[in-house]
Amino acid sequence: MEEKLILKKYTNRRLYDTEKSIYVTLDYVANIIREGRQIAVMDAKTNEDVTASILTQIVLEEARKKNFLLPDPLLYLIIQYGENVLSEFFEKYL
């Protein structure tokens, strides 16, 4: 099994592939994940793990391209009640 690909995220929102020594796009990262590779994204300045944030960006960008992710009423509930709604949903149904 391949090790996780380590990416560095810089303050200018650029992502850097530490294996290939190149800057990459969210599409590039999405394709790597589709190929079955795991990633870890570290903030270049603080070394904080920001993987979840990047994965969320990828999901939202894909939804934006297709102009659909979740129905409006559910999005309103998420904003209104915060993460409690999501965590309860995932605990119950996933």
C-alpha positions as CSV (number, residue, x, y, z in Angstrom):
1,M,0.0,0.0,0.0
2,E,1.3,3.4,-1.0
3,E,2.0,5.9,1.8
4,K,-0.1,9.0,2.0
5,L,0.8,11.8,-0.4
6,I,1.9,14.8,1.7
7,L,0.8,18.1,0.3
8,K,1.7,21.5,1.8
9,K,-0.8,24.3,1.8
10,Y,0.6,27.8,1.6
11,T,-1.1,31.1,2.6
12,N,-1.7,32.0,-1.0
13,R,-4.0,28.9,-1.2
14,R,-1.5,27.0,-3.3
15,L,-1.0,23.3,-2.8
16,Y,2.5,21.8,-3.2
17,D,3.0,18.1,-3.9
18,T,6.1,17.1,-1.9
19,E,6.8,14.0,-3.9
20,K,6.9,15.6,-7.3
21,S,8.0,19.1,-6.1
22,I,5.3,20.9,-8.0
23,Y,2.4,23.1,-7.2
24,V,-1.0,21.4,-7.9
25,T,-4.7,22.2,-8.2
26,L,-7.7,20.9,-6.4
27,D,-8.5,18.9,-9.6
28,Y,-5.1,17.3,-9.5
29,V,-5.8,16.3,-5.8
30,A,-9.2,15.0,-6.7
31,N,-7.8,12.8,-9.4
32,I,-5.2,11.4,-7.1
33,I,-8.0,10.5,-4.6
34,R,-10.1,8.9,-7.4
35,E,-7.1,6.7,-8.2
36,G,-7.3,5.4,-4.6
37,R,-4.4,7.4,-3.0
38,Q,-4.8,8.9,0.4
39,I,-3.5,12.4,1.1
40,A,-2.5,14.5,4.0
41,V,-2.4,18.3,3.7
42,M,-0.3,20.3,6.1
43,D,-0.3,24.0,6.6
44,A,3.2,25.1,5.5
45,K,3.5,27.7,8.2
46,T,1.9,26.1,11.2
47,N,2.2,22.4,10.2
48,E,-1.4,22.0,11.2
49,D,-3.3,19.2,9.5
50,V,-5.8,20.8,7.1
51,T,-6.8,17.7,5.1
52,A,-10.5,17.9,6.1
53,S,-10.7,21.5,4.9
54,I,-9.1,20.6,1.5
55,L,-11.4,17.6,1.1
56,T,-14.4,19.8,1.8
57,Q,-13.2,22.3,-0.8
58,I,-13.0,19.5,-3.4
59,V,-16.5,18.3,-2.6
60,L,-17.9,21.8,-2.8
61,E,-16.0,22.6,-6.0
62,E,-17.4,19.4,-7.6
63,A,-20.9,20.4,-6.5
64,R,-20.5,23.9,-7.9
65,K,-19.5,22.5,-11.3
66,K,-22.6,20.3,-11.3
67,N,-24.7,23.0,-9.7
68,F,-26.0,20.6,-7.0
69,L,-24.9,19.2,-3.7
70,L,-27.6,19.2,-1.1
71,P,-31.2,20.5,-1.2
72,D,-31.7,24.1,0.0
73,P,-33.8,23.1,3.1
74,L,-31.0,20.9,4.4
75,L,-28.4,23.6,3.8
76,Y,-30.5,26.0,5.8
77,L,-30.8,23.6,8.6
78,I,-27.0,23.0,8.6
79,I,-26.4,26.8,8.8
80,Q,-29.1,27.3,11.4
81,Y,-28.2,24.5,13.8
82,G,-24.5,24.1,13.0
83,E,-22.5,21.0,13.1
84,N,-24.9,19.2,15.5
85,V,-27.2,18.5,12.7
86,L,-24.5,16.9,10.6
87,S,-22.9,14.9,13.4
88,E,-26.4,13.5,14.4
89,F,-27.2,12.7,10.8
90,F,-23.9,10.8,10.3
91,E,-24.2,9.0,13.6
92,K,-27.7,7.8,12.7
93,Y,-27.5,7.1,9.0
94,L,-23.9,6.4,8.0
